[in-house]
Amino acid sequence: MKEQFYKYIQKLQDQICAALEQCDGEAKFKEDLWQRAEGGGGRTRVIENGAVFEKGGVNISAVHGTLPEAMQTYFGVNNANFYACGISLVIHPKNPMVPTVHANWRYFEMYNKQGNVIDSWFGGGQDLTPYYLFEEDAEHFHQTCKTACDKHDPKFYSEFKHKCDSYFRNSHRNEARGVGGLFFDYCKATDNFSMQDWYNFVTEVGNSFVEAYIPIVEKRKHLSYTREQRNWQEIRRGRYVEFNLVHDKGTLFGLKTNGRIESILMSLPPHVQWVYDHHPEPGSEEERLLKVLKNPVDWVRL
């Protein structure tokens, strides 16, 4: 399974990067191959200062070795080794009318000291983070997620949307990071759903990403905006940074396993603001966004 999934994410990285480069029209991804001293490595690709994308990364990695003590305690195991591979992306557009997007799909195996697999699972998801709310964009993103989920289990979309709404949330501010999407983790084999079934589901979702995001970018990338709207984008980016550094499990796992810092923190935007006790004007589009982020919204009819 690990070889199968790693081949898949290599191909998916190529497809997503090609679609983003075409959408931008100017900037190209820079590639950085790296090795992890404890085992494994990755292929980082970063796009910067484009016509559309201010900063973005689409990274793949496959790392292995001894599971760090903190992670062994977390999983309740002793003397365990691990293998983890996945693709992770974050795209920060220049225009505040275009939403930021995040996605990650991953596979994990854990071994005992004899080298036998004692556990394995898939995880991942994607979510949309707008700075100005266009309901039709949120509806399109969620409908694409639901279409992919429905091909495998009609309950998946509701279940994984709920988990996304719960997970991608700055609980210290009582607001969502964005308008959500999907989040799933510890997807393990059962009597009714094999690891191959989970592979088929995760790759279905991964393959739908370009259709979920690129049409939104194409629709919004030429809209005009003001310096004040750009300021708002940078303030909201601050909330994105807060989530990644305070709550994000992937960031924590990367740091705990001595991951590559440049790749882990690739998700942070280049220009951010923290304005003391900032509140948008009453009745403004900015305030409307904040009200929506207080409670989850059903963006598609089930």
Contacts in CASP RR format, 6 or more apart in sequence:
PFRMAT RR
TARGET T0000
AUTHOR 0000-0000-0000
METHOD contacts of the structure
MODEL  1
MKEQFYKYIQKLQDQICAALEQCDGEAKFKEDLWQRAEGGGGRTRVIENG
AVFEKGGVNISAVHGTLPEAMQTYFGVNNANFYACGISLVIHPKNPMVPT
VHANWRYFEMYNKQGNVIDSWFGGGQDLTPYYLFEEDAEHFHQTCKTACD
KHDPKFYSEFKHKCDSYFRNSHRNEARGVGGLFFDYCKATDNFSMQDWYN
FVTEVGNSFVEAYIPIVEKRKHLSYTREQRNWQEIRRGRYVEFNLVHDKG
TLFGLKTNGRIESILMSLPPHVQWVYDHHPEPGSEEERLLKVLKNPVDWV
RL
1 107 0 8 1.000
1 109 0 8 1.000
1 120 0 8 1.000
1 195 0 8 1.000
1 196 0 8 1.000
1 199 0 8 1.000
2 62 0 8 1.000
2 83 0 8 1.000
2 85 0 8 1.000
2 107 0 8 1.000
2 109 0 8 1.000
4 199 0 8 1.000
5 85 0 8 1.000
5 86 0 8 1.000
5 107 0 8 1.000
5 199 0 8 1.000
5 202 0 8 1.000
6 60 0 8 1.000
6 62 0 8 1.000
6 85 0 8 1.000
6 86 0 8 1.000
8 203 0 8 1.000
9 60 0 8 1.000
9 85 0 8 1.000
9 86 0 8 1.000
9 87 0 8 1.000
9 105 0 8 1.000
10 43 0 8 1.000
10 60 0 8 1.000
12 87 0 8 1.000
12 105 0 8 1.000
12 203 0 8 1.000
12 206 0 8 1.000
12 207 0 8 1.000
13 43 0 8 1.000
13 45 0 8 1.000
13 58 0 8 1.000
13 59 0 8 1.000
13 60 0 8 1.000
13 87 0 8 1.000
15 210 0 8 1.000
16 58 0 8 1.000
16 89 0 8 1.000
16 209 0 8 1.000
16 210 0 8 1.000
17 29 0 8 1.000
17 45 0 8 1.000
17 47 0 8 1.000
17 58 0 8 1.000
19 210 0 8 1.000
19 214 0 8 1.000
20 29 0 8 1.000
20 47 0 8 1.000
20 53 0 8 1.000
20 58 0 8 1.000
20 91 0 8 1.000
20 214 0 8 1.000
21 27 0 8 1.000
21 28 0 8 1.000
21 29 0 8 1.000
21 47 0 8 1.000
23 52 0 8 1.000
23 53 0 8 1.000
23 214 0 8 1.000
23 217 0 8 1.000
23 218 0 8 1.000
23 221 0 8 1.000
24 47 0 8 1.000
24 50 0 8 1.000
24 51 0 8 1.000
24 52 0 8 1.000
24 53 0 8 1.000
25 50 0 8 1.000
25 51 0 8 1.000
25 52 0 8 1.000
26 50 0 8 1.000
26 51 0 8 1.000
26 52 0 8 1.000
27 47 0 8 1.000
27 48 0 8 1.000
27 49 0 8 1.000
27 50 0 8 1.000
27 51 0 8 1.000
27 52 0 8 1.000
27 53 0 8 1.000
28 47 0 8 1.000
29 45 0 8 1.000
29 46 0 8 1.000
29 47 0 8 1.000
29 57 0 8 1.000
29 58 0 8 1.000
30 45 0 8 1.000
30 46 0 8 1.000
30 47 0 8 1.000
30 48 0 8 1.000
31 43 0 8 1.000
31 44 0 8 1.000
31 45 0 8 1.000
32 43 0 8 1.000
32 44 0 8 1.000
32 45 0 8 1.000
32 46 0 8 1.000
32 262 0 8 1.000
33 42 0 8 1.000
33 43 0 8 1.000
33 44 0 8 1.000
34 41 0 8 1.000
34 42 0 8 1.000
34 43 0 8 1.000
34 44 0 8 1.000
34 260 0 8 1.000
34 263 0 8 1.000
35 41 0 8 1.000
35 42 0 8 1.000
36 42 0 8 1.000
36 63 0 8 1.000
36 258 0 8 1.000
36 259 0 8 1.000
36 260 0 8 1.000
37 258 0 8 1.000
38 63 0 8 1.000
38 65 0 8 1.000
38 66 0 8 1.000
38 257 0 8 1.000
38 258 0 8 1.000
39 63 0 8 1.000
39 64 0 8 1.000
39 65 0 8 1.000
40 61 0 8 1.000
40 62 0 8 1.000
40 63 0 8 1.000
40 64 0 8 1.000
41 61 0 8 1.000
41 62 0 8 1.000
41 63 0 8 1.000
41 260 0 8 1.000
42 59 0 8 1.000
42 60 0 8 1.000
42 61 0 8 1.000
42 62 0 8 1.000
42 63 0 8 1.000
42 260 0 8 1.000
42 263 0 8 1.000
43 59 0 8 1.000
43 60 0 8 1.000
43 61 0 8 1.000
44 57 0 8 1.000
44 59 0 8 1.000
44 260 0 8 1.000
44 262 0 8 1.000
44 263 0 8 1.000
44 266 0 8 1.000
45 57 0 8 1.000
45 58 0 8 1.000
45 59 0 8 1.000
46 55 0 8 1.000
46 56 0 8 1.000
46 57 0 8 1.000
46 266 0 8 1.000
47 53 0 8 1.000
47 55 0 8 1.000
47 56 0 8 1.000
47 57 0 8 1.000
48 54 0 8 1.000
48 55 0 8 1.000
48 56 0 8 1.000
48 270 0 8 1.000
49 55 0 8 1.000
50 94 0 8 1.000
51 94 0 8 1.000
52 93 0 8 1.000
52 94 0 8 1.000
52 95 0 8 1.000
52 98 0 8 1.000
52 217 0 8 1.000
52 221 0 8 1.000
53 91 0 8 1.000
53 92 0 8 1.000
53 93 0 8 1.000
53 94 0 8 1.000
54 92 0 8 1.000
54 93 0 8 1.000
54 94 0 8 1.000
54 269 0 8 1.000
54 270 0 8 1.000
54 271 0 8 1.000
55 92 0 8 1.000
55 269 0 8 1.000
55 270 0 8 1.000
56 89 0 8 1.000
56 90 0 8 1.000
56 91 0 8 1.000
56 92 0 8 1.000
56 266 0 8 1.000
57 89 0 8 1.000
57 90 0 8 1.000
57 91 0 8 1.000
57 266 0 8 1.000
57 267 0 8 1.000
58 87 0 8 1.000
58 88 0 8 1.000
58 89 0 8 1.000
59 87 0 8 1.000
59 88 0 8 1.000
59 89 0 8 1.000
59 263 0 8 1.000
59 266 0 8 1.000
60 85 0 8 1.000
60 86 0 8 1.000
60 87 0 8 1.000
60 88 0 8 1.000
61 84 0 8 1.000
61 85 0 8 1.000
61 86 0 8 1.000
61 88 0 8 1.000
61 260 0 8 1.000
61 263 0 8 1.000
62 83 0 8 1.000
62 84 0 8 1.000
62 85 0 8 1.000
62 86 0 8 1.000
63 83 0 8 1.000
63 84 0 8 1.000
63 85 0 8 1.000
63 257 0 8 1.000
63 259 0 8 1.000
64 81 0 8 1.000
64 82 0 8 1.000
64 83 0 8 1.000
64 84 0 8 1.000
65 81 0 8 1.000
65 82 0 8 1.000
65 83 0 8 1.000
66 80 0 8 1.000
66 81 0 8 1.000
66 82 0 8 1.000
67 75 0 8 1.000
67 77 0 8 1.000
67 80 0 8 1.000
67 81 0 8 1.000
67 82 0 8 1.000
67 110 0 8 1.000
68 256 0 8 1.000
68 257 0 8 1.000
68 258 0 8 1.000
70 256 0 8 1.000
71 82 0 8 1.000
71 253 0 8 1.000
71 256 0 8 1.000
71 257 0 8 1.000
72 78 0 8 1.000
72 79 0 8 1.000
72 80 0 8 1.000
75 110 0 8 1.000
75 119 0 8 1.000
77 110 0 8 1.000
77 118 0 8 1.000
79 112 0 8 1.000
79 113 0 8 1.000
80 110 0 8 1.000
80 111 0 8 1.000
80 112 0 8 1.000
80 113 0 8 1.000
80 118 0 8 1.000
81 110 0 8 1.000
81 111 0 8 1.000
81 112 0 8 1.000
81 113 0 8 1.000
81 115 0 8 1.000
82 108 0 8 1.000
82 109 0 8 1.000
82 110 0 8 1.000
82 111 0 8 1.000
83 108 0 8 1.000
83 109 0 8 1.000
83 111 0 8 1.000
84 106 0 8 1.000
84 107 0 8 1.000
84 108 0 8 1.000
84 109 0 8 1.000
84 253 0 8 1.000
84 257 0 8 1.000
85 106 0 8 1.000
85 107 0 8 1.000
86 104 0 8 1.000
86 105 0 8 1.000
86 106 0 8 1.000
86 107 0 8 1.000
87 103 0 8 1.000
87 104 0 8 1.000
87 105 0 8 1.000
87 106 0 8 1.000
88 103 0 8 1.000
88 104 0 8 1.000
88 106 0 8 1.000
88 267 0 8 1.000
89 101 0 8 1.000
89 102 0 8 1.000
89 103 0 8 1.000
89 104 0 8 1.000
90 100 0 8 1.000
90 101 0 8 1.000
90 102 0 8 1.000
90 266 0 8 1.000
90 267 0 8 1.000
91 100 0 8 1.000
91 101 0 8 1.000
91 102 0 8 1.000
91 213 0 8 1.000
92 100 0 8 1.000
92 237 0 8 1.000
92 269 0 8 1.000
92 270 0 8 1.000
93 99 0 8 1.000
93 100 0 8 1.000
93 217 0 8 1.000
93 221 0 8 1.000
95 220 0 8 1.000
95 221 0 8 1.000
95 223 0 8 1.000
95 225 0 8 1.000
96 131 0 8 1.000
96 132 0 8 1.000
96 225 0 8 1.000
96 229 0 8 1.000
96 230 0 8 1.000
96 232 0 8 1.000
96 233 0 8 1.000
97 131 0 8 1.000
97 132 0 8 1.000
97 134 0 8 1.000
97 220 0 8 1.000
97 221 0 8 1.000
97 223 0 8 1.000
97 225 0 8 1.000
97 229 0 8 1.000
98 216 0 8 1.000
98 217 0 8 1.000
98 220 0 8 1.000
98 221 0 8 1.000
99 128 0 8 1.000
99 129 0 8 1.000
99 130 0 8 1.000
99 131 0 8 1.000
99 137 0 8 1.000
99 216 0 8 1.000
99 220 0 8 1.000
100 128 0 8 1.000
100 129 0 8 1.000
100 130 0 8 1.000
100 131 0 8 1.000
100 237 0 8 1.000
100 240 0 8 1.000
100 269 0 8 1.000
101 126 0 8 1.000
101 127 0 8 1.000
101 128 0 8 1.000
101 129 0 8 1.000
101 213 0 8 1.000
102 126 0 8 1.000
102 127 0 8 1.000
102 129 0 8 1.000
102 267 0 8 1.000
103 124 0 8 1.000
103 125 0 8 1.000
103 126 0 8 1.000
103 127 0 8 1.000
103 206 0 8 1.000
103 209 0 8 1.000
104 123 0 8 1.000
104 124 0 8 1.000
104 125 0 8 1.000
104 126 0 8 1.000
104 250 0 8 1.000
105 122 0 8 1.000
105 123 0 8 1.000
105 124 0 8 1.000
105 125 0 8 1.000
105 202 0 8 1.000
105 203 0 8 1.000
105 205 0 8 1.000
105 206 0 8 1.000
106 122 0 8 1.000
106 123 0 8 1.000
106 124 0 8 1.000
107 120 0 8 1.000
107 121 0 8 1.000
107 122 0 8 1.000
107 123 0 8 1.000
107 202 0 8 1.000
108 120 0 8 1.000
108 121 0 8 1.000
108 122 0 8 1.000
108 123 0 8 1.000
109 117 0 8 1.000
109 119 0 8 1.000
109 120 0 8 1.000
110 117 0 8 1.000
110 118 0 8 1.000
110 119 0 8 1.000
110 120 0 8 1.000
111 117 0 8 1.000
111 118 0 8 1.000
112 118 0 8 1.000
119 188 0 8 1.000
120 188 0 8 1.000
120 189 0 8 1.000
120 195 0 8 1.000
121 185 0 8 1.000
121 186 0 8 1.000
121 187 0 8 1.000
121 188 0 8 1.000
121 198 0 8 1.000
122 184 0 8 1.000
122 187 0 8 1.000
122 195 0 8 1.000
122 198 0 8 1.000
122 199 0 8 1.000
122 201 0 8 1.000
122 202 0 8 1.000
123 184 0 8 1.000
123 185 0 8 1.000
123 186 0 8 1.000
123 187 0 8 1.000
123 202 0 8 1.000
124 182 0 8 1.000
124 183 0 8 1.000
124 184 0 8 1.000
124 185 0 8 1.000
124 202 0 8 1.000
125 160 0 8 1.000
125 164 0 8 1.000
125 181 0 8 1.000
125 182 0 8 1.000
125 183 0 8 1.000
125 184 0 8 1.000
125 205 0 8 1.000
126 145 0 8 1.000
126 181 0 8 1.000
126 182 0 8 1.000
126 205 0 8 1.000
126 206 0 8 1.000
126 209 0 8 1.000
126 212 0 8 1.000
127 164 0 8 1.000
127 168 0 8 1.000
127 177 0 8 1.000
127 178 0 8 1.000
127 179 0 8 1.000
127 180 0 8 1.000
127 181 0 8 1.000
127 182 0 8 1.000
127 183 0 8 1.000
128 137 0 8 1.000
128 138 0 8 1.000
128 141 0 8 1.000
128 178 0 8 1.000
128 179 0 8 1.000
128 180 0 8 1.000
128 181 0 8 1.000
128 213 0 8 1.000
128 216 0 8 1.000
129 177 0 8 1.000
129 178 0 8 1.000
129 179 0 8 1.000
129 236 0 8 1.000
129 240 0 8 1.000
130 137 0 8 1.000
130 138 0 8 1.000
130 178 0 8 1.000
130 179 0 8 1.000
130 289 0 8 1.000
131 229 0 8 1.000
131 232 0 8 1.000
131 233 0 8 1.000
131 236 0 8 1.000
131 289 0 8 1.000
132 229 0 8 1.000
132 285 0 8 1.000
132 286 0 8 1.000
132 289 0 8 1.000
133 179 0 8 1.000
133 285 0 8 1.000
133 288 0 8 1.000
133 289 0 8 1.000
133 292 0 8 1.000
134 220 0 8 1.000
135 299 0 8 1.000
137 216 0 8 1.000
137 219 0 8 1.000
137 220 0 8 1.000
138 179 0 8 1.000
138 297 0 8 1.000
138 299 0 8 1.000
139 299 0 8 1.000
139 300 0 8 1.000
140 212 0 8 1.000
140 215 0 8 1.000
140 216 0 8 1.000
141 179 0 8 1.000
141 181 0 8 1.000
141 212 0 8 1.000
141 213 0 8 1.000
141 216 0 8 1.000
141 299 0 8 1.000
142 161 0 8 1.000
142 179 0 8 1.000
142 180 0 8 1.000
142 181 0 8 1.000
142 299 0 8 1.000
142 300 0 8 1.000
143 299 0 8 1.000
143 300 0 8 1.000
144 208 0 8 1.000
144 211 0 8 1.000
144 212 0 8 1.000
145 157 0 8 1.000
145 161 0 8 1.000
145 181 0 8 1.000
145 182 0 8 1.000
145 205 0 8 1.000
145 208 0 8 1.000
145 212 0 8 1.000
146 157 0 8 1.000
146 300 0 8 1.000
147 208 0 8 1.000
148 204 0 8 1.000
148 205 0 8 1.000
148 206 0 8 1.000
148 207 0 8 1.000
148 208 0 8 1.000
149 156 0 8 1.000
149 157 0 8 1.000
149 160 0 8 1.000
149 182 0 8 1.000
149 201 0 8 1.000
149 205 0 8 1.000
150 156 0 8 1.000
150 157 0 8 1.000
151 204 0 8 1.000
152 197 0 8 1.000
152 200 0 8 1.000
152 201 0 8 1.000
152 204 0 8 1.000
153 193 0 8 1.000
153 201 0 8 1.000
156 184 0 8 1.000
156 201 0 8 1.000
157 182 0 8 1.000
157 300 0 8 1.000
157 302 0 8 1.000
158 302 0 8 1.000
159 184 0 8 1.000
160 181 0 8 1.000
160 182 0 8 1.000
160 183 0 8 1.000
160 184 0 8 1.000
161 180 0 8 1.000
161 181 0 8 1.000
161 182 0 8 1.000
161 296 0 8 1.000
162 296 0 8 1.000
163 182 0 8 1.000
163 183 0 8 1.000
163 184 0 8 1.000
163 185 0 8 1.000
164 180 0 8 1.000
164 181 0 8 1.000
164 182 0 8 1.000
164 183 0 8 1.000
165 176 0 8 1.000
165 180 0 8 1.000
165 296 0 8 1.000
166 183 0 8 1.000
167 183 0 8 1.000
168 176 0 8 1.000
168 177 0 8 1.000
168 178 0 8 1.000
168 180 0 8 1.000
168 183 0 8 1.000
168 243 0 8 1.000
169 175 0 8 1.000
169 176 0 8 1.000
169 177 0 8 1.000
169 243 0 8 1.000
169 247 0 8 1.000
170 176 0 8 1.000
170 177 0 8 1.000
170 239 0 8 1.000
170 242 0 8 1.000
170 243 0 8 1.000
170 246 0 8 1.000
170 247 0 8 1.000
171 247 0 8 1.000
172 242 0 8 1.000
172 246 0 8 1.000
173 239 0 8 1.000
173 242 0 8 1.000
174 294 0 8 1.000
175 239 0 8 1.000
175 290 0 8 1.000
175 293 0 8 1.000
175 294 0 8 1.000
176 293 0 8 1.000
176 294 0 8 1.000
176 296 0 8 1.000
177 239 0 8 1.000
177 240 0 8 1.000
177 243 0 8 1.000
177 293 0 8 1.000
178 293 0 8 1.000
179 292 0 8 1.000
179 293 0 8 1.000
179 297 0 8 1.000
179 299 0 8 1.000
182 205 0 8 1.000
185 249 0 8 1.000
187 198 0 8 1.000
187 201 0 8 1.000
187 202 0 8 1.000
188 195 0 8 1.000
188 198 0 8 1.000
189 195 0 8 1.000
189 198 0 8 1.000
231 273 0 8 1.000
232 280 0 8 1.000
232 286 0 8 1.000
234 269 0 8 1.000
234 271 0 8 1.000
234 272 0 8 1.000
234 273 0 8 1.000
235 273 0 8 1.000
235 274 0 8 1.000
235 275 0 8 1.000
235 278 0 8 1.000
236 289 0 8 1.000
237 269 0 8 1.000
237 271 0 8 1.000
237 272 0 8 1.000
237 273 0 8 1.000
238 269 0 8 1.000
238 272 0 8 1.000
238 273 0 8 1.000
238 274 0 8 1.000
240 269 0 8 1.000
241 268 0 8 1.000
241 269 0 8 1.000
241 272 0 8 1.000
244 251 0 8 1.000
244 267 0 8 1.000
244 268 0 8 1.000
245 251 0 8 1.000
250 264 0 8 1.000
251 264 0 8 1.000
251 265 0 8 1.000
251 267 0 8 1.000
254 264 0 8 1.000
255 264 0 8 1.000
280 286 0 8 1.000
280 287 0 8 1.000
280 290 0 8 1.000
281 287 0 8 1.000
END
